[in-house]
Every structure is written in C-alpha cells, then in structure tokens.
Amino acid sequence: MNILYICPYYKPAYIYGGPVQCFSDTCEGLAELGAQVTVFTTNANGSSSLDVPLKMPANVDGVTVWYFPLALGGLSFFYSATLAKAVRSRISEFDLVVIAAPWGYPLIPAARACIRAQVPYVISTHGQLFPWALAKKRLKKRIYLELIARRFVDQAAAIHCTDPSEAEAVARLMFRSPIFVVPNPIRASSFSARRTKGDLRKRFNISNNAEIIMFLGRITRIKRPDIAVDVLGAAQSLGRDIHLVIVGPDEEGLMYQLQGQAQSLGCHDKLHFTGLLTKDEVISALSDAELLLMPSEVTENFGIAALEAMATGIPILVSEGVPVGRWAQAAGAGLVVASTREEFQQAAIELLSRPAQLREMGQRGQKLAREVFDVPIVASQLLDKYVSIIKDGGSTGASRQRGK
C-alpha cells in the first residue's frame, strides 16, 4: 500500500508537542509493516523554521519526508503553495491519503486533489474538533468549518479519532463520514528501558533520597501548571524532601509567576524548570520521577505525556480532560480527578503516602503501554482500517449518504 500522510509539521518540530511524535511514530510504524509511506509537511517550527532540506525527499527514520516552505510567514493555517502544488501533481501515485490537519491549509488542496483523482482520504483529527479547540478563535473556525472544511470532511472515506470521547465530540458535529477509533502510538520499548536515576537530580542538585513529582508538557494556562505548584506546596506537609520539576517550553511566560506562587507557599527551592527537552532527555527525566501530574482544564488531544510516563513506569494523576487517563485508571495505572487544586492536592498526598502502591501502578502502566499503545500494535490496527477502506472502494462519506 502506498500512503501519503499530510500534516502541517513533522519532527524535529517538537515545539508543537505530542502530535509531532504521534505523526512520526504512526508513519514509521506503518512503514515497518511494509507500507510505502510518504509525508508531505512544512518547515514550520513555531516562531522559526526547521533547518531541513526543502522541496526534496529526505529519509527520516525510514519514512520519505518532503518538507515544503511556509509562505506568507505561515500565518494562514500553515499555508504552503509548494506543498499544494506537489499534492496536485502527485496525488494519483497513492492508494490512500491521510490528512492530519482539519484546521490547517493543507486540508484544502489535499482534499480537492483526492476528490478530483478519486483517491480515498482519511481525516485524522488529533483533538482539533473537541469543543475547547472549536472555542479557540471560535468565529473564525465556525466560518471556516461551515463554508470550507465541512464539505471536505464529509467527502472523506473516514474520520480517525484517537479516543472514544473524541469520537463522541466529532459525532456531535454531524459529519457524513464514518468514524473509527485507533489510539495514538508510543515506542513503549524506548521508554520502558528506564535510565539510571540521577541526571535530573545532578542538574538541579536534588538529593538521591528526595522524591520528584513532574509536570510534562507545554507551559500554558489551560494546562494548569499552577495546580502542580499547589500540589508541591501541599506535599511539604508530608515532612519529606519532595520536589516538582516542570518539563516543557514556557509558551506564555509563566515561569516567574509560578516561581512567585511557590515562594508564597514556602517551597520555591523545590521548584525547577528544564525548558524544552529532546525525547531522550524526557525519558531520562521521567526516570527520576515518582509521579506525573497533568491537571489540564480542557480536553487534551490524547495525553501523550501521560502515555510516555506510563511507558517509563511512572504512575499518573491526571484531570478528566486527559483521555488516556481513562485507560490508565481502568488498568490501575493512574487516577483521574477534576481539574481543581483541592482534588489534585488530596489525590497526590494519598498517592505519595503509599509508595508501594505507586510502584505497582507504575508496573501496570508499563504493561498497558506495551499491550495497547505500542507502535506495532497501533500501526497494525490502522493498516487494517486503511486496507478495509480501499477494499470498500474508497467511497466517500457523501457518496455513501447518497446511496442510502
């Protein structure tokens, strides 16, 4: 099977968080199963651009990736005229197209080209149709959805969601295309081989006898790092040396505010910031932690940071807005609570008071990551879906609706 995967950004653009790793893990997993996978993407990298070859194929960990330059500063939904031209000229080479950009400009030329060439395509939503995502720039997105995007989504062969709650949110938008659920993947083996503790401790001069709780992700208000700092303050009541390490880029300049909050709680010397880390550095950092906190106040795309923690053997305490938390709680690998200071403080104190239970939860999380979310397992499920779509003739949601 010859698959074209279209996304607005691709590794090493890790500034965009979990989706970048999901895109690459998915494509690499499909390639490992024998599919021919080509990626069309842009050189987007936040406020800068990736230093990569442009408009030519690059072998990125077994996947053929074409990076195309953003135009107009990329201000218009990752606009790239050269990407659009490549899609139009080469679309007939592929058996199936996956478009991982419901809000990005690439959706428009990609869907048009697929419809014209009668190549089936799948829309992979990656959380971008959750209510919180629709509420951001609400008027602009509503206009774009109803005037432009809806007809392209309606003509997709299928819509790929990564979690049942996401599928429910997408279903409420009344698209014509069928929805299927396959979770995001993770390289469980690369995380489960836990590194020797100490690198993070050496960096921040944290004692080997101290305990570390961690916040992993982009530092933004909606992810509620302030709740994590409140947990740190409350944890001091246990009379143990407990630290909070916040791992991720400070996108909204919140570090000084969080430091001030810790100062007022009397634990400013226990709060540490790493900034953006590479994948290997994240694994190493997780290996020093006892518990991961994700207090996000909105529904996340999936919760890749939580999945990474589980694969490393770290139990998770997450809000109801982190979909993977439901899997973790059902498997006894974590807890899901409301995104409030009180709920997180109480749950964290209870967990930290039972270190033996924490270790058991971590072991269950590793087992869950290996058996449900590992790249070969998820890629196989996706490939089965793609084969089924092609065998079905790649009919679009619109054509099926007309056939009823």
N, C-alpha and C positions, 0 to 999 in steps of 0.2 A: 504494500500500500504506500502510495506517495502522498504525504501530508504536508500542507502548507500551514504554518502556525503564524498568525499575525498578532503582534502585541505592540503597544506603544513604547515599551522599554524592555530591556533584557540585560542579563548580567554582563558586565560587572556594575550595573547601575543600582547598587544596593541601597542607595539613598531612598528608594521607593519602598523599602521594607519587604515584608513577607512575600508579596506577589512575585517579585523578581526571582526568588528562589523557587517558588512553585512553578513558574513558567519553565525555568531551565530543568528542574527535576522531571517535570512532565515530558518535555521534549526528549531529554536524554533517556528516560525510561522507555519511551516508545521506540526510539532508535535501537536500544538494546534488545528489543523484542523482534527486530528485523524490519520495522517500518523505515521508509526513507523520509526523513524529517527535514524540512527547510523552514527557517524562521526569517520573516521579514519584520524588521523593527526599526527604531530610530536611534540616534545617538544621544537621546535625552538623558540627562544626569542631574536633575534638579536645576540649580541656577547655572550650572556649567554644562559642558558636553563631554561625552566619553572620548577618550583618545584611542580610537579604533579605526581600522581601515573602512572607508566609506564606498558604497556602491560596488562592492566586490565580495565574493564569498570568503568567509572565514570559518575555519574548523574550530568550534568552541566545544570542547569536551565531547566530540563525536557527533555534533549537530552542525549542519551547514547554516550559518547565520549571515544574513545580509543586513548591515547597518546603513540606514539612509539618513541624510542630514535633515534636521528640522529646518523649516522655512519660516520666515516672519517671526523669528525668535521662538517658534514653537508655542506662541501664545494662544493659538486657536486649536485647542484639543489635540496637541501633538501633530500639527499639520506638517506633512512632508510631501511635496509634489513628486519627488523622485520615487518615493515608496508607492504612491498611487500609480505612477507610470509603469513601474515594474509589475505591479499586480495586474494591471490591464493587459500587459503584453505576455505574461507568462501563466495566467490562471489556468489555461487548458492543459498544462503539464501535470496537474494534480488531480488525485482522486477525491480528495476531501480537503476542505479549508476550515480551520478553527480560528475564530476571531475573538481574541481576548481583550476587547476594547469597546464595551457598549456605549461609553461616552466619548471615546476618542475619535478623531477624524478618520483613522484607518478603517473604521466600520463602513463609511460611505463608499469609497472606491472599491473596497474588497467585496461588499455585498452586491454592489451593482455588477461587478465583473463576474461574480459567481452566477448571478441570475441570468446574465446575458449568455454565458458559456454553459449554462446548465450544470454547474459543478456544485454538489451539495456542500452546505456550510453549517457549522455549529457555532452558536454564540456562547462563549464561556463568560459568565457574569462576574465572577470573583467579588461578590458582595456589593457590586455597584448599583444594584437595584433594591437594596434594603431601604426602608423608609428614611433612615438617617442620611444615607447617601443622596436620596432624592431631595431631602430637605436642604442640603447644601447647594446654594445658588438655585434655589427652588424654581423661580420663574423661568430662568434661562433653560434649566433642564426640562421643565414641563413643556415648554415651547419646542425644544429640540426633540423630545420624545414623541410628541404628538404629530409634529409636522415632518420629521425626518426619520428618526430611529425606529418608530413602531413598525412601519411597513417593511423595513429590512429585518427586524426581529421576527415579524410574522411569517416571513418567507424563508426563515432558517429551517433546516431539516430537524434541528433540535436545539434546546437550550440546556446547557450544562450548569448545574448548581453543585456546590460542594458540601451542602448540608441540608437536611430536611427543613430547617427553619428558613433558609434562603429560598428553597423551592416553594414554600408557602407564601413568602413575600412576593416572589415573582408571579405565582399563580394569581394573586390578587390584582395584578396589572392586566389580566385578561388577554395575554398574547395567544395567538393561534397555534404556535409551535409547541410540540410536546416537550416536557421537561424530564430530565433524568438526573439522578444524584450519584456522583462519584466523589469521594473526598479528596482533599489536597494530599500530595505525597510528601514523604520525607526520606532521606537516606538514613534509615534507622541505624545501620551498622556504623556509619561515620560518627554518630553521636553516642552510641551505646558503649564504644570502647573509651570509657571515661579516662581523661588525663589525670595524672598525679596532681593532687591538690597543691596549691601553693603559688601559682603565677599571680593570681589576683591579689592574694594576701601580701606577696612581696611588693607589688606595685603600690599598695596603699598602707603598707606597714601594719597589716592586720594579723594578730596572733593566730597561730595554728589551732589554739583552743577556742577561738571565737567562732560564732555562728553567723552565717551570711544569708540574708534574705535578698531577693533580687527582683528588680523591675526591668523587663527587657522589651524594648520597642521604642518607637519614635516618641520623643517627649513633647506631647501636646496636651492641651487642657482636656480634650474629650477622653484621653486615656487615663486621666485622673492620677498622675504621679503624686499629687498631694495626699491622696488616701494612703499610698505606700509610705509616705513620710509619717503620717499619723500612726500607722502600724508600727513603724520604728520607735516612735515615742512611747507607745503603749507597751512595746516589748521590753522596755527598760525595767518595767515592774517585775520581770521575772528574775532580776538580780544576776543576769548573765551577760557576757560580753557579746552583744548582738549588733551587727552592722547591716546597713542597707546599701547595696550597690545598684545604681541606676545605669543601665547599659543602653545606649542609643543616642542618636543625634538630637540636639536641643533645637527643634524647629521653630519654637515660639519664644525663645529667650527666657525660659522659666527657671533656669538653674539658680539664679540669685534669689528669686522668690522662694524656691524650695529650701535653699540654704537658710534663709531667714526664718522660715517655718520651723526647720529643725533647731535653729538657735532658740526660738521661743519655747520649744519642747525640751530643751536641755540635752539634745543629742546631736549637735552639729558636727562633733568629731567622729560620729558613727556613720555619716552620710558621705557617699563617694560617687563620682561621676566618671564614666570611662569614655564618653563620646561614642562615635560610630566604630564598631569593630568588624573585622573580617569574620568569615564563617569559622575558621579555625580558632580565632580569638574568642568567639562566642562560646564554642564548645569548651574551651579551656576555662572561661569564666563560669559557665554553668557547673563545671566540675567542682568548683569551690562553694557552691550554694547548697543550702538545706531546703529552701522553699522559694517558689516563684510566685509573685503577685501580679495579677492582671486585673485592675479594677475598672476597666473601660466602662464609660457610662452609655455608650452606644453599642449597637450590634456590630461586631467586627466582621470582616470578610470571613474569617475562619478561626484565627488564633494560632498562627504558625509558631510564634514564640512559645506558646504553651506546649505545642506539639514537640518542639525542639527540647524543651525542658523534660518532658516525659521520656523522650528517646534517650536522654542523658541519665535518666534515673532520678529526676527531681520531681517531687510531688508539686501539684499546682493548686493555687487558691485563686479562682477567677470569678468575674462577675457574670451575671446572666447574659451579658452581651457578647460572651466569647463562646461560639458554637461548639468548639471541640471540647469545652468543659463538660458538656452533657455526656460525651463518650467517656471522659475521664471519671466522672462521678459514678457512672454506671459500672465501671470496671474497678472502682475503689482506688483510683489513682489520683484523685483530687476532689476538691469541693467547689460547689457553685453557690455564691451568695449574692445578695443585692449589692449594687454599687453604692454603698454608703460607708461612712467612716466607722460607724458602730458595728455593722455586720463584719467588715473586714478585720477590725481590731479584735472582736470576740473570737472569730474563727481562727485567726492567726495565733492568738495566745493559746487556744485549745490545742492546735496542731503542734506548736513549738513545745508545749508541755508534755508531749508524748513522742519523744524521739524514735522509739521503736516502731510506732505506727507510721511515722514519716518514712522510715526506711522501707517498710513493707509497701507503702503507697508508691514509692519510687520504683520498686521492683515490678509492681503491677503496671505502671506507666510504660516501662521499657517493653514489657510483654505486649501491651496494647499497640505500641508503635510498630513493633516487628510484625504483628499478625494482621493489622488492619491498614496501617498507613505507609508501610514500606513501599518504595518506588516500584519494584517489580509487580507487587500486588495491585497497586492502583493503576499502573500503566496497562496491565493486562485487562482490567475492567474497562478502561477507556477504549482500548483497542477493540474489545468485543462490541462495545457500543458503536464504534465507527464502522466496523465490518457490517453490523446489522443495518446501519443507515444506508450503506452502499448497496447491500443486497435488496433493501427495500426500494431501490431505485433512486434514493436521494430525494424523494418527494418533499416539497416544502410544506410548511405549516399552512400556507394559504391554499395550496393545491389540494391538500387533504381535506381542508374545510369545505372546499367547493365540491369535493367528491362525496360528501355525506348526504 
